[in-house]
Amino acid sequence: MAIKLSVDRICNDIAICYDDECKKYEIPSYALKEGDMVSAEFDSSGNFISATPLPEETEARRKELASKTKMLFNRNKKSR
């Protein structure tokens, strides 16, 4: 079973990830970075098998977050 995850942070070579429903997963970090999107595969018992980086989705998500941040800063400038 493959699940799309977002890497929240890296702690001691373990990537702390969350799915779209905010369920937490811990997988080996390999070459992952904070903010990366990955497709993680698990067996029927829930044991981690592999993770495939999703660079296009990572870039799209970073652009979306940057846009939201910019809108927040612009909104605060207007209210001053």
All heavy atoms as a GROMACS GRO file, in nm:
protein
  634
    1MET      N    1   0.084  -0.117   0.000
    1MET     CA    2   0.000   0.000   0.000
    1MET      C    3   0.090   0.124   0.000
    1MET      O    4   0.180   0.136   0.080
    1MET     CB    5  -0.090  -0.008   0.124
    1MET     CG    6  -0.131   0.124   0.182
    1MET     SD    7  -0.240   0.111   0.324
    1MET     CE    8  -0.130   0.056   0.452
    2ALA      N    9   0.065   0.217  -0.092
    2ALA     CA   10   0.143   0.340  -0.101
    2ALA      C   11   0.062   0.456  -0.044
    2ALA      O   12  -0.059   0.466  -0.067
    2ALA     CB   13   0.180   0.368  -0.245
    3ILE      N   14   0.129   0.541   0.031
    3ILE     CA   15   0.066   0.657   0.094
    3ILE      C   16   0.149   0.780   0.063
    3ILE      O   17   0.272   0.778   0.076
    3ILE     CB   18   0.058   0.638   0.247
    3ILE    CG1   19  -0.019   0.512   0.282
    3ILE    CG2   20  -0.005   0.760   0.314
    3ILE    CD1   21  -0.013   0.476   0.428
    4LYS      N   22   0.082   0.889   0.024
    4LYS     CA   23   0.152   1.015  -0.001
    4LYS      C   24   0.173   1.085   0.132
    4LYS      O   25   0.079   1.105   0.209
    4LYS     CB   26   0.069   1.102  -0.094
    4LYS     CG   27   0.148   1.219  -0.150
    4LYS     CD   28   0.064   1.305  -0.242
    4LYS     CE   29   0.010   1.223  -0.356
    4LYS     NZ   30  -0.069   1.305  -0.450
    5LEU      N   31   0.300   1.120   0.160
    5LEU     CA   32   0.336   1.182   0.287
    5LEU      C   33   0.413   1.311   0.266
    5LEU      O   34   0.483   1.327   0.165
    5LEU     CB   35   0.423   1.087   0.369
    5LEU     CG   36   0.366   0.950   0.404
    5LEU    CD1   37   0.471   0.865   0.473
    5LEU    CD2   38   0.242   0.965   0.491
    6SER      N   39   0.404   1.399   0.363
    6SER     CA   40   0.483   1.521   0.366
    6SER      C   41   0.582   1.508   0.480
    6SER      O   42   0.545   1.475   0.593
    6SER     CB   43   0.390   1.640   0.391
    6SER     OG   44   0.464   1.757   0.410
    7VAL      N   45   0.710   1.534   0.451
    7VAL     CA   46   0.815   1.526   0.554
    7VAL      C   47   0.809   1.653   0.638
    7VAL      O   48   0.832   1.763   0.589
    7VAL     CB   49   0.955   1.509   0.492
    7VAL    CG1   50   1.061   1.506   0.601
    7VAL    CG2   51   0.961   1.384   0.407
    8ASP      N   52   0.775   1.637   0.765
    8ASP     CA   53   0.765   1.751   0.856
    8ASP      C   54   0.903   1.789   0.910
    8ASP      O   55   0.939   1.906   0.911
    8ASP     CB   56   0.671   1.716   0.972
    8ASP     CG   57   0.652   1.830   1.068
    8ASP    OD1   58   0.596   1.934   1.025
    8ASP    OD2   59   0.693   1.817   1.185
    9ARG      N   60   0.978   1.689   0.956
    9ARG     CA   61   1.112   1.716   1.012
    9ARG      C   62   1.194   1.587   1.010
    9ARG      O   63   1.140   1.479   0.993
    9ARG     CB   64   1.102   1.771   1.154
    9ARG     CG   65   1.036   1.678   1.252
    9ARG     CD   66   1.004   1.747   1.386
    9ARG     NE   67   0.939   1.659   1.479
    9ARG     CZ   68   0.810   1.630   1.480
    9ARG    NH1   69   0.730   1.682   1.390
    9ARG    NH2   70   0.759   1.549   1.571
   10ILE      N   71   1.325   1.603   1.029
   10ILE     CA   72   1.418   1.489   1.035
   10ILE      C   73   1.480   1.488   1.175
   10ILE      O   74   1.534   1.589   1.220
   10ILE     CB   75   1.531   1.502   0.930
   10ILE    CG1   76   1.476   1.528   0.790
   10ILE    CG2   77   1.624   1.381   0.935
   10ILE    CD1   78   1.415   1.411   0.720
   11CYS      N   79   1.470   1.375   1.242
   11CYS     CA   80   1.529   1.359   1.376
   11CYS      C   81   1.609   1.229   1.379
   11CYS      O   82   1.552   1.120   1.365
   11CYS     CB   83   1.420   1.353   1.482
   11CYS     SG   84   1.322   1.500   1.498
   12ASN      N   85   1.740   1.240   1.397
   12ASN     CA   86   1.827   1.122   1.408
   12ASN      C   87   1.805   1.022   1.294
   12ASN      O   88   1.781   0.904   1.318
   12ASN     CB   89   1.805   1.053   1.543
   12ASN     CG   90   1.837   1.142   1.659
   12ASN    OD1   91   1.929   1.222   1.652
   12ASN    ND2   92   1.761   1.131   1.766
   13ASP      N   93   1.810   1.070   1.172
   13ASP     CA   94   1.796   0.986   1.051
   13ASP      C   95   1.656   0.925   1.035
   13ASP      O   96   1.639   0.831   0.959
   13ASP     CB   97   1.902   0.875   1.046
   13ASP     CG   98   2.042   0.931   1.036
   13ASP    OD1   99   2.059   1.038   0.973
   13ASP    OD2  100   2.135   0.869   1.089
   14ILE      N  101   1.560   0.978   1.106
   14ILE     CA  102   1.420   0.935   1.091
   14ILE      C  103   1.340   1.056   1.041
   14ILE      O  104   1.347   1.165   1.099
   14ILE     CB  105   1.360   0.886   1.225
   14ILE    CG1  106   1.438   0.766   1.278
   14ILE    CG2  107   1.212   0.855   1.211
   14ILE    CD1  108   1.427   0.641   1.193
   15ALA      N  109   1.266   1.035   0.932
   15ALA     CA  110   1.179   1.140   0.880
   15ALA      C  111   1.043   1.128   0.948
   15ALA      O  112   0.979   1.022   0.942
   15ALA     CB  113   1.164   1.126   0.729
   16ILE      N  114   1.001   1.235   1.013
   16ILE     CA  115   0.869   1.241   1.074
   16ILE      C  116   0.776   1.298   0.968
   16ILE      O  117   0.794   1.411   0.923
   16ILE     CB  118   0.867   1.330   1.200
   16ILE    CG1  119   0.982   1.294   1.296
   16ILE    CG2  120   0.731   1.326   1.267
   16ILE    CD1  121   0.981   1.152   1.345
   17CYS      N  122   0.678   1.219   0.925
   17CYS     CA  123   0.592   1.255   0.813
   17CYS      C  124   0.446   1.251   0.854
   17CYS      O  125   0.409   1.184   0.951
   17CYS     CB  126   0.612   1.155   0.699
   17CYS     SG  127   0.782   1.133   0.648
   18TYR      N  128   0.365   1.321   0.776
   18TYR     CA  129   0.221   1.321   0.798
   18TYR      C  130   0.149   1.302   0.665
   18TYR      O  131   0.194   1.352   0.562
   18TYR     CB  132   0.176   1.453   0.863
   18TYR     CG  133   0.228   1.467   1.004
   18TYR    CD1  134   0.349   1.530   1.030
   18TYR    CD2  135   0.156   1.416   1.111
   18TYR    CE1  136   0.398   1.541   1.158
   18TYR    CE2  137   0.204   1.427   1.241
   18TYR     CZ  138   0.325   1.490   1.264
   18TYR     OH  139   0.372   1.500   1.392
   19ASP      N  140   0.035   1.233   0.671
   19ASP     CA  141  -0.048   1.219   0.552
   19ASP      C  142  -0.150   1.333   0.550
   19ASP      O  143  -0.148   1.422   0.636
   19ASP     CB  144  -0.113   1.081   0.545
   19ASP     CG  145  -0.213   1.053   0.657
   19ASP    OD1  146  -0.252   1.147   0.731
   19ASP    OD2  147  -0.254   0.937   0.670
   20ASP      N  148  -0.241   1.331   0.454
   20ASP     CA  149  -0.341   1.438   0.441
   20ASP      C  150  -0.440   1.442   0.557
   20ASP      O  151  -0.508   1.542   0.577
   20ASP     CB  152  -0.418   1.422   0.310
   20ASP     CG  153  -0.333   1.457   0.189
   20ASP    OD1  154  -0.233   1.530   0.205
   20ASP    OD2  155  -0.366   1.411   0.079
   21GLU      N  156  -0.448   1.334   0.632
   21GLU     CA  157  -0.539   1.329   0.747
   21GLU      C  158  -0.466   1.353   0.879
   21GLU      O  159  -0.517   1.323   0.986
   21GLU     CB  160  -0.612   1.195   0.748
   21GLU     CG  161  -0.699   1.178   0.624
   21GLU     CD  162  -0.758   1.039   0.612
   21GLU    OE1  163  -0.734   0.954   0.701
   21GLU    OE2  164  -0.826   1.015   0.513
   22CYS      N  165  -0.343   1.403   0.870
   22CYS     CA  166  -0.258   1.435   0.986
   22CYS      C  167  -0.217   1.313   1.067
   22CYS      O  168  -0.184   1.325   1.186
   22CYS     CB  169  -0.324   1.539   1.075
   22CYS     SG  170  -0.348   1.697   0.991
   23LYS      N  171  -0.216   1.196   1.005
   23LYS     CA  172  -0.166   1.076   1.072
   23LYS      C  173  -0.014   1.076   1.060
   23LYS      O  174   0.041   1.100   0.954
   23LYS     CB  175  -0.224   0.949   1.009
   23LYS     CG  176  -0.181   0.823   1.080
   23LYS     CD  177  -0.247   0.700   1.022
   23LYS     CE  178  -0.194   0.576   1.093
   23LYS     NZ  179  -0.244   0.454   1.030
   24LYS      N  180   0.054   1.047   1.171
   24LYS     CA  181   0.200   1.053   1.178
   24LYS      C  182   0.262   0.920   1.135
   24LYS      O  183   0.214   0.813   1.171
   24LYS     CB  184   0.241   1.085   1.322
   24LYS     CG  185   0.390   1.095   1.343
   24LYS     CD  186   0.417   1.128   1.489
   24LYS     CE  187   0.562   1.116   1.523
   24LYS     NZ  188   0.585   1.142   1.666
   25TYR      N  189   0.372   0.931   1.058
   25TYR     CA  190   0.451   0.815   1.016
   25TYR      C  191   0.598   0.847   1.041
   25TYR      O  192   0.640   0.962   1.028
   25TYR     CB  193   0.433   0.787   0.866
   25TYR     CG  194   0.294   0.747   0.828
   25TYR    CD1  195   0.196   0.842   0.805
   25TYR    CD2  196   0.260   0.613   0.815
   25TYR    CE1  197   0.067   0.805   0.770
   25TYR    CE2  198   0.132   0.574   0.779
   25TYR     CZ  199   0.036   0.672   0.756
   25TYR     OH  200  -0.090   0.634   0.721
   26GLU      N  201   0.675   0.746   1.075
   26GLU     CA  202   0.820   0.761   1.091
   26GLU      C  203   0.886   0.664   0.994
   26GLU      O  204   0.862   0.543   0.999
   26GLU     CB  205   0.862   0.732   1.235
   26GLU     CG  206   0.807   0.833   1.332
   26GLU     CD  207   0.853   0.810   1.475
   26GLU    OE1  208   0.937   0.721   1.499
   26GLU    OE2  209   0.804   0.883   1.563
   27ILE      N  210   0.968   0.720   0.904
   27ILE     CA  211   1.036   0.639   0.803
   27ILE      C  212   1.184   0.678   0.799
   27ILE      O  213   1.220   0.788   0.843
   27ILE     CB  214   0.972   0.654   0.663
   27ILE    CG1  215   0.984   0.798   0.613
   27ILE    CG2  216   0.825   0.610   0.667
   27ILE    CD1  217   0.936   0.817   0.470
   28PRO      N  218   1.272   0.590   0.748
   28PRO     CA  219   1.413   0.628   0.735
   28PRO      C  220   1.426   0.750   0.645
   28PRO      O  221   1.356   0.762   0.544
   28PRO     CB  222   1.477   0.505   0.669
   28PRO     CG  223   1.383   0.393   0.699
   28PRO     CD  224   1.246   0.453   0.705
   29SER      N  225   1.514   0.841   0.682
   29SER     CA  226   1.522   0.969   0.609
   29SER      C  227   1.598   0.961   0.477
   29SER      O  228   1.573   1.039   0.387
   29SER     CB  229   1.583   1.077   0.697
   29SER     OG  230   1.716   1.045   0.728
   30TYR      N  231   1.692   0.866   0.464
   30TYR     CA  232   1.774   0.855   0.342
   30TYR      C  233   1.818   0.994   0.297
   30TYR      O  234   1.886   1.062   0.369
   30TYR     CB  235   1.699   0.782   0.230
   30TYR     CG  236   1.657   0.642   0.265
   30TYR    CD1  237   1.524   0.605   0.268
   30TYR    CD2  238   1.751   0.546   0.300
   30TYR    CE1  239   1.484   0.476   0.301
   30TYR    CE2  240   1.714   0.418   0.333
   30TYR     CZ  241   1.580   0.383   0.334
   30TYR     OH  242   1.543   0.256   0.368
   31ALA      N  243   1.776   1.038   0.179
   31ALA     CA  244   1.816   1.170   0.127
   31ALA      C  245   1.700   1.268   0.131
   31ALA      O  246   1.695   1.362   0.054
   31ALA     CB  247   1.869   1.155  -0.015
   32LEU      N  248   1.605   1.247   0.220
   32LEU     CA  249   1.489   1.335   0.229
   32LEU      C  250   1.523   1.462   0.303
   32LEU      O  251   1.614   1.466   0.385
   32LEU     CB  252   1.374   1.262   0.299
   32LEU     CG  253   1.325   1.134   0.234
   32LEU    CD1  254   1.219   1.067   0.322
   32LEU    CD2  255   1.271   1.161   0.096
   33LYS      N  256   1.444   1.567   0.273
   33LYS     CA  257   1.459   1.695   0.341
   33LYS      C  258   1.323   1.737   0.395
   33LYS      O  259   1.220   1.693   0.346
   33LYS     CB  260   1.508   1.803   0.244
   33LYS     CG  261   1.642   1.774   0.180
   33LYS     CD  262   1.680   1.887   0.084
   33LYS     CE  263   1.573   1.903  -0.018
   33LYS     NZ  264   1.602   1.934  -0.150
   34GLU      N  265   1.326   1.826   0.492
   34GLU     CA  266   1.201   1.880   0.545
   34GLU      C  267   1.123   1.945   0.431
   34GLU      O  268   1.179   2.014   0.348
   34GLU     CB  269   1.230   1.983   0.654
   34GLU     CG  270   1.288   1.922   0.778
   34GLU     CD  271   1.323   2.025   0.884
   34GLU    OE1  272   1.298   2.145   0.864
   34GLU    OE2  273   1.376   1.983   0.988
   35GLY      N  274   0.993   1.918   0.427
   35GLY     CA  275   0.908   1.976   0.324
   35GLY      C  276   0.891   1.889   0.201
   35GLY      O  277   0.805   1.916   0.117
   36ASP      N  278   0.970   1.783   0.189
   36ASP     CA  279   0.958   1.694   0.073
   36ASP      C  280   0.826   1.618   0.076
   36ASP      O  281   0.773   1.587   0.183
   36ASP     CB  282   1.070   1.590   0.070
   36ASP     CG  283   1.203   1.644   0.021
   36ASP    OD1  284   1.206   1.760  -0.025
   36ASP    OD2  285   1.302   1.571   0.030
   37MET      N  286   0.775   1.590  -0.042
   37MET     CA  287   0.659   1.502  -0.057
   37MET      C  288   0.713   1.368  -0.106
   37MET      O  289   0.801   1.364  -0.192
   37MET     CB  290   0.561   1.558  -0.159
   37MET     CG  291   0.498   1.690  -0.119
   37MET     SD  292   0.392   1.677   0.027
   37MET     CE  293   0.263   1.570  -0.033
   38VAL      N  294   0.662   1.258  -0.049
   38VAL     CA  295   0.708   1.125  -0.088
   38VAL      C  296   0.588   1.031  -0.100
   38VAL      O  297   0.484   1.052  -0.038
   38VAL     CB  298   0.809   1.065   0.013
   38VAL    CG1  299   0.934   1.148   0.023
   38VAL    CG2  300   0.746   1.047   0.150
   39SER      N  301   0.607   0.928  -0.179
   39SER     CA  302   0.511   0.818  -0.184
   39SER      C  303   0.577   0.704  -0.106
   39SER      O  304   0.679   0.650  -0.150
   39SER     CB  305   0.484   0.776  -0.328
   39SER     OG  306   0.399   0.665  -0.331
   40ALA      N  307   0.522   0.673   0.009
   40ALA     CA  308   0.581   0.570   0.096
   40ALA      C  309   0.501   0.442   0.083
   40ALA      O  310   0.378   0.444   0.083
   40ALA     CB  311   0.583   0.617   0.240
   41GLU      N  312   0.571   0.332   0.071
   41GLU     CA  313   0.507   0.202   0.056
   41GLU      C  314   0.522   0.123   0.186
   41GLU      O  315   0.631   0.116   0.245
   41GLU     CB  316   0.570   0.126  -0.059
   41GLU     CG  317   0.501  -0.004  -0.086
   41GLU     CD  318   0.471  -0.024  -0.233
   41GLU    OE1  319   0.508   0.061  -0.314
   41GLU    OE2  320   0.412  -0.128  -0.262
   42PHE      N  321   0.411   0.063   0.228
   42PHE     CA  322   0.407  -0.019   0.349
   42PHE      C  323   0.346  -0.155   0.314
   42PHE      O  324   0.262  -0.164   0.225
   42PHE     CB  325   0.322   0.048   0.457
   42PHE     CG  326   0.376   0.181   0.502
   42PHE    CD1  327   0.342   0.298   0.436
   42PHE    CD2  328   0.463   0.188   0.609
   42PHE    CE1  329   0.392   0.420   0.476
   42PHE    CE2  330   0.514   0.310   0.650
   42PHE     CZ  331   0.479   0.427   0.584
   43ASP      N  332   0.388  -0.259   0.386
   43ASP     CA  333   0.328  -0.391   0.364
   43ASP      C  334   0.195  -0.400   0.438
   43ASP      O  335   0.152  -0.304   0.503
   43ASP     CB  336   0.423  -0.504   0.402
   43ASP     CG  337   0.456  -0.513   0.550
   43ASP    OD1  338   0.382  -0.453   0.633
   43ASP    OD2  339   0.554  -0.580   0.585
   44SER      N  340   0.129  -0.512   0.428
   44SER     CA  341  -0.004  -0.529   0.488
   44SER      C  342  -0.002  -0.520   0.640
   44SER      O  343  -0.105  -0.494   0.702
   44SER     CB  344  -0.066  -0.661   0.444
   44SER     OG  345   0.017  -0.769   0.484
   45SER      N  346   0.115  -0.538   0.700
   45SER     CA  347   0.128  -0.527   0.845
   45SER      C  348   0.164  -0.385   0.889
   45SER      O  349   0.179  -0.359   1.008
   45SER     CB  350   0.236  -0.624   0.896
   45SER     OG  351   0.200  -0.756   0.866
   46GLY      N  352   0.184  -0.296   0.792
   46GLY     CA  353   0.219  -0.158   0.824
   46GLY      C  354   0.368  -0.133   0.834
   46GLY      O  355   0.410  -0.025   0.875
   47ASN      N  356   0.450  -0.232   0.795
   47ASN     CA  357   0.595  -0.214   0.798
   47ASN      C  358   0.641  -0.138   0.674
   47ASN      O  359   0.598  -0.167   0.563
   47ASN     CB  360   0.665  -0.350   0.804
   47ASN     CG  361   0.629  -0.426   0.931
   47ASN    OD1  362   0.633  -0.371   1.039
   47ASN    ND2  363   0.592  -0.551   0.915
   48PHE      N  364   0.732  -0.044   0.696
   48PHE     CA  365   0.785   0.038   0.587
   48PHE      C  366   0.862  -0.047   0.487
   48PHE      O  367   0.941  -0.133   0.526
   48PHE     CB  368   0.876   0.147   0.645
   48PHE     CG  369   0.947   0.228   0.542
   48PHE    CD1  370   0.879   0.325   0.470
   48PHE    CD2  371   1.082   0.207   0.516
   48PHE    CE1  372   0.944   0.400   0.374
   48PHE    CE2  373   1.148   0.283   0.420
   48PHE     CZ  374   1.079   0.379   0.349
   49ILE      N  375   0.839  -0.022   0.357
   49ILE     CA  376   0.912  -0.091   0.251
   49ILE      C  377   1.005   0.006   0.177
   49ILE      O  378   1.124  -0.017   0.167
   49ILE     CB  379   0.816  -0.157   0.150
   49ILE    CG1  380   0.731  -0.263   0.219
   49ILE    CG2  381   0.893  -0.216   0.032
   49ILE    CD1  382   0.621  -0.320   0.132
   50SER      N  383   0.947   0.116   0.125
   50SER     CA  384   1.029   0.210   0.048
   50SER      C  385   0.960   0.346   0.042
   50SER      O  386   0.842   0.359   0.072
   50SER     CB  387   1.051   0.158  -0.094
   50SER     OG  388   0.928   0.154  -0.164
   51ALA      N  389   1.038   0.447   0.000
   51ALA     CA  390   0.984   0.582  -0.020
   51ALA      C  391   1.038   0.636  -0.151
   51ALA      O  392   1.158   0.627  -0.178
   51ALA     CB  393   1.023   0.673   0.095
   52THR      N  394   0.950   0.692  -0.230
   52THR     CA  395   0.989   0.752  -0.358
   52THR      C  396   0.961   0.901  -0.351
   52THR      O  397   0.845   0.942  -0.330
   52THR     CB  398   0.906   0.690  -0.473
   52THR    OG1  399   0.925   0.548  -0.472
   52THR    CG2  400   0.949   0.747  -0.606
   53PRO      N  401   1.065   0.985  -0.366
   53PRO     CA  402   1.043   1.130  -0.365
   53PRO      C  403   0.951   1.171  -0.480
   53PRO      O  404   0.952   1.112  -0.587
   53PRO     CB  405   1.183   1.187  -0.384
   53PRO     CG  406   1.276   1.078  -0.344
   53PRO     CD  407   1.207   0.951  -0.379
   54LEU      N  408   0.871   1.275  -0.455
   54LEU     CA  409   0.780   1.330  -0.555
   54LEU      C  410   0.820   1.477  -0.579
   54LEU      O  411   0.759   1.569  -0.523
   54LEU     CB  412   0.636   1.320  -0.506
   54LEU     CG  413   0.587   1.180  -0.472
   54LEU    CD1  414   0.452   1.185  -0.401
   54LEU    CD2  415   0.579   1.095  -0.599
   55PRO      N  416   0.924   1.500  -0.660
   55PRO     CA  417   0.977   1.636  -0.675
   55PRO      C  418   0.877   1.737  -0.731
   55PRO      O  419   0.877   1.853  -0.689
   55PRO     CB  420   1.098   1.619  -0.768
   55PRO     CG  421   1.084   1.485  -0.829
   55PRO     CD  422   0.998   1.403  -0.739
   56GLU      N  423   0.792   1.695  -0.824
   56GLU     CA  424   0.695   1.790  -0.880
   56GLU      C  425   0.595   1.834  -0.774
   56GLU      O  426   0.560   1.952  -0.764
   56GLU     CB  427   0.620   1.728  -0.999
   56GLU     CG  428   0.710   1.695  -1.118
   56GLU     CD  429   0.776   1.558  -1.106
   56GLU    OE1  430   0.732   1.474  -1.024
   56GLU    OE2  431   0.874   1.535  -1.177
   57GLU      N  432   0.548   1.740  -0.694
   57GLU     CA  433   0.453   1.773  -0.588
   57GLU      C  434   0.520   1.853  -0.476
   57GLU      O  435   0.458   1.941  -0.417
   57GLU     CB  436   0.389   1.647  -0.533
   57GLU     CG  437   0.298   1.582  -0.635
   57GLU     CD  438   0.212   1.472  -0.578
   57GLU    OE1  439   0.172   1.482  -0.460
   57GLU    OE2  440   0.185   1.377  -0.653
   58THR      N  441   0.647   1.825  -0.450
   58THR     CA  442   0.720   1.902  -0.350
   58THR      C  443   0.730   2.048  -0.395
   58THR      O  444   0.702   2.139  -0.317
   58THR     CB  445   0.862   1.845  -0.330
   58THR    OG1  446   0.851   1.711  -0.280
   58THR    CG2  447   0.943   1.929  -0.233
   59GLU      N  448   0.765   2.070  -0.519
   59GLU     CA  449   0.778   2.206  -0.572
   59GLU      C  450   0.643   2.278  -0.571
   59GLU      O  451   0.635   2.394  -0.531
   59GLU     CB  452   0.835   2.204  -0.714
   59GLU     CG  453   0.865   2.340  -0.770
   59GLU     CD  454   0.967   2.420  -0.691
   59GLU    OE1  455   1.055   2.359  -0.626
   59GLU    OE2  456   0.959   2.544  -0.694
   60ALA      N  457   0.539   2.210  -0.612
   60ALA     CA  458   0.405   2.270  -0.612
   60ALA      C  459   0.363   2.309  -0.470
   60ALA      O  460   0.307   2.418  -0.449
   60ALA     CB  461   0.305   2.174  -0.673
   61ARG      N  462   0.390   2.223  -0.375
   61ARG     CA  463   0.353   2.252  -0.236
   61ARG      C  464   0.433   2.369  -0.181
   61ARG      O  465   0.379   2.455  -0.111
   61ARG     CB  466   0.373   2.129  -0.150
   61ARG     CG  467   0.325   2.150  -0.008
   61ARG     CD  468   0.319   2.021   0.068
   61ARG     NE  469   0.217   2.033   0.168
   61ARG     CZ  470   0.135   1.938   0.202
   61ARG    NH1  471   0.142   1.823   0.145
   61ARG    NH2  472   0.046   1.956   0.296
   62ARG      N  473   0.560   2.376  -0.214
   62ARG     CA  474   0.644   2.488  -0.167
   62ARG      C  475   0.595   2.620  -0.226
   62ARG      O  476   0.591   2.721  -0.157
   62ARG     CB  477   0.790   2.462  -0.199
   62ARG     CG  478   0.850   2.357  -0.110
   62ARG     CD  479   0.998   2.341  -0.128
   62ARG     NE  480   1.046   2.245  -0.028
   62ARG     CZ  481   1.144   2.161  -0.046
   62ARG    NH1  482   1.210   2.160  -0.159
   62ARG    NH2  483   1.179   2.078   0.050
   63LYS      N  484   0.556   2.618  -0.354
   63LYS     CA  485   0.504   2.740  -0.416
   63LYS      C  486   0.372   2.782  -0.351
   63LYS      O  487   0.349   2.900  -0.328
   63LYS     CB  488   0.483   2.718  -0.566
   63LYS     CG  489   0.613   2.718  -0.644
   63LYS     CD  490   0.589   2.698  -0.792
   63LYS     CE  491   0.721   2.698  -0.867
   63LYS     NZ  492   0.702   2.677  -1.012
   64GLU      N  493   0.287   2.685  -0.322
   64GLU     CA  494   0.159   2.714  -0.257
   64GLU      C  495   0.182   2.776  -0.119
   64GLU      O  496   0.119   2.876  -0.084
   64GLU     CB  497   0.078   2.586  -0.243
   64GLU     CG  498  -0.053   2.602  -0.171
   64GLU     CD  499  -0.123   2.469  -0.147
   64GLU    OE1  500  -0.083   2.366  -0.206
   64GLU    OE2  501  -0.218   2.468  -0.067
   65LEU      N  502   0.273   2.719  -0.041
   65LEU     CA  503   0.301   2.772   0.092
   65LEU      C  504   0.364   2.911   0.085
   65LEU      O  505   0.331   2.999   0.165
   65LEU     CB  506   0.392   2.677   0.170
   65LEU     CG  507   0.328   2.544   0.209
   65LEU    CD1  508   0.432   2.451   0.272
   65LEU    CD2  509   0.212   2.565   0.304
   66ALA      N  510   0.453   2.933  -0.013
   66ALA     CA  511   0.514   3.064  -0.030
   66ALA      C  512   0.408   3.169  -0.066
   66ALA      O  513   0.411   3.282  -0.015
   66ALA     CB  514   0.623   3.060  -0.137
   67SER      N  515   0.315   3.131  -0.150
   67SER     CA  516   0.207   3.222  -0.189
   67SER      C  517   0.119   3.258  -0.069
   67SER      O  518   0.084   3.374  -0.049
   67SER     CB  519   0.123   3.157  -0.298
   67SER     OG  520   0.013   3.237  -0.330
   68LYS      N  521   0.085   3.158   0.012
   68LYS     CA  522   0.004   3.183   0.132
   68LYS      C  523   0.078   3.274   0.229
   68LYS      O  524   0.018   3.365   0.288
   68LYS     CB  525  -0.033   3.052   0.200
   68LYS     CG  526  -0.137   2.974   0.126
   68LYS     CD  527  -0.171   2.846   0.199
   68LYS     CE  528  -0.276   2.767   0.124
   68LYS     NZ  529  -0.312   2.641   0.192
   69THR      N  530   0.207   3.251   0.247
   69THR     CA  531   0.287   3.334   0.337
   69THR      C  532   0.291   3.478   0.286
   69THR      O  533   0.273   3.573   0.364
   69THR     CB  534   0.430   3.278   0.350
   69THR    OG1  535   0.421   3.144   0.399
   69THR    CG2  536   0.514   3.362   0.444
   70LYS      N  537   0.310   3.495   0.156
   70LYS     CA  538   0.316   3.628   0.098
   70LYS      C  539   0.183   3.701   0.117
   70LYS      O  540   0.180   3.820   0.150
   70LYS     CB  541   0.349   3.618  -0.051
   70LYS     CG  542   0.370   3.750  -0.119
   70LYS     CD  543   0.410   3.732  -0.263
   70LYS     CE  544   0.430   3.865  -0.330
   70LYS     NZ  545   0.472   3.849  -0.471
   71MET      N  546   0.072   3.630   0.098
   71MET     CA  547  -0.060   3.691   0.118
   71MET      C  548  -0.078   3.736   0.262
   71MET      O  549  -0.133   3.843   0.287
   71MET     CB  550  -0.170   3.592   0.078
   71MET     CG  551  -0.183   3.575  -0.071
   71MET     SD  552  -0.304   3.451  -0.128
   71MET     CE  553  -0.424   3.443  -0.001
   72LEU      N  554  -0.031   3.655   0.358
   72LEU     CA  555  -0.043   3.693   0.499
   72LEU      C  556   0.037   3.819   0.530
   72LEU      O  557  -0.011   3.909   0.598
   72LEU     CB  558   0.004   3.579   0.589
   72LEU     CG  559  -0.091   3.461   0.602
   72LEU    CD1  560  -0.023   3.347   0.677
   72LEU    CD2  561  -0.218   3.502   0.673
   73PHE      N  562   0.160   3.828   0.478
   73PHE     CA  563   0.242   3.946   0.502
   73PHE      C  564   0.180   4.069   0.437
   73PHE      O  565   0.178   4.177   0.496
   73PHE     CB  566   0.385   3.925   0.452
   73PHE     CG  567   0.470   3.847   0.548
   73PHE    CD1  568   0.516   3.721   0.513
   73PHE    CD2  569   0.503   3.897   0.672
   73PHE    CE1  570   0.594   3.646   0.601
   73PHE    CE2  571   0.582   3.825   0.761
   73PHE     CZ  572   0.627   3.699   0.725
   74ASN      N  573   0.128   4.053   0.316
   74ASN     CA  574   0.066   4.166   0.248
   74ASN      C  575  -0.060   4.212   0.321
   74ASN      O  576  -0.088   4.332   0.329
   74ASN     CB  577   0.032   4.131   0.103
   74ASN     CG  578   0.156   4.123   0.017
   74ASN    OD1  579   0.259   4.181   0.049
   74ASN    ND2  580   0.148   4.052  -0.092
   75ARG      N  581  -0.136   4.120   0.375
   75ARG     CA  582  -0.256   4.155   0.450
   75ARG      C  583  -0.220   4.233   0.576
   75ARG      O  584  -0.285   4.331   0.612
   75ARG     CB  585  -0.333   4.028   0.488
   75ARG     CG  586  -0.467   4.058   0.552
   75ARG     CD  587  -0.547   3.936   0.573
   75ARG     NE  588  -0.481   3.850   0.670
   75ARG     CZ  589  -0.521   3.730   0.704
   75ARG    NH1  590  -0.627   3.678   0.645
   75ARG    NH2  591  -0.459   3.659   0.793
   76ASN      N  592  -0.111   4.192   0.643
   76ASN     CA  593  -0.068   4.263   0.764
   76ASN      C  594  -0.017   4.402   0.732
   76ASN      O  595  -0.035   4.494   0.812
   76ASN     CB  596   0.039   4.182   0.838
   76ASN     CG  597  -0.018   4.063   0.910
   76ASN    OD1  598  -0.137   4.058   0.940
   76ASN    ND2  599   0.064   3.962   0.934
   77LYS      N  600   0.048   4.421   0.617
   77LYS     CA  601   0.096   4.554   0.579
   77LYS      C  602  -0.020   4.650   0.557
   77LYS      O  603  -0.014   4.767   0.591
   77LYS     CB  604   0.180   4.547   0.452
   77LYS     CG  605   0.317   4.488   0.471
   77LYS     CD  606   0.394   4.485   0.340
   77LYS     CE  607   0.527   4.420   0.355
   77LYS     NZ  608   0.599   4.414   0.226
   78LYS      N  609  -0.129   4.601   0.497
   78LYS     CA  610  -0.245   4.685   0.467
   78LYS      C  611  -0.319   4.727   0.593
   78LYS      O  612  -0.381   4.832   0.597
   78LYS     CB  613  -0.341   4.610   0.373
   78LYS     CG  614  -0.286   4.593   0.235
   78LYS     CD  615  -0.383   4.516   0.148
   78LYS     CE  616  -0.322   4.489   0.012
   78LYS     NZ  617  -0.411   4.407  -0.072
   79SER      N  618  -0.314   4.647   0.697
   79SER     CA  619  -0.388   4.677   0.820
   79SER      C  620  -0.316   4.775   0.911
   79SER      O  621  -0.369   4.816   1.012
   79SER     CB  622  -0.421   4.549   0.896
   79SER     OG  623  -0.303   4.487   0.942
   80ARG      N  624  -0.196   4.815   0.876
   80ARG     CA  625  -0.118   4.908   0.961
   80ARG      C  626  -0.154   5.050   0.934
   80ARG      O  627  -0.189   5.106   0.848
   80ARG     CB  628   0.032   4.888   0.938
   80ARG     CG  629   0.078   4.757   0.993
   80ARG     CD  630   0.225   4.743   0.974
   80ARG     NE  631   0.264   4.611   1.017
   80ARG     CZ  632   0.386   4.567   1.012
   80ARG    NH1  633   0.482   4.640   0.964
   80ARG    NH2  634   0.417   4.447   1.053
   0.00000   0.00000   0.00000
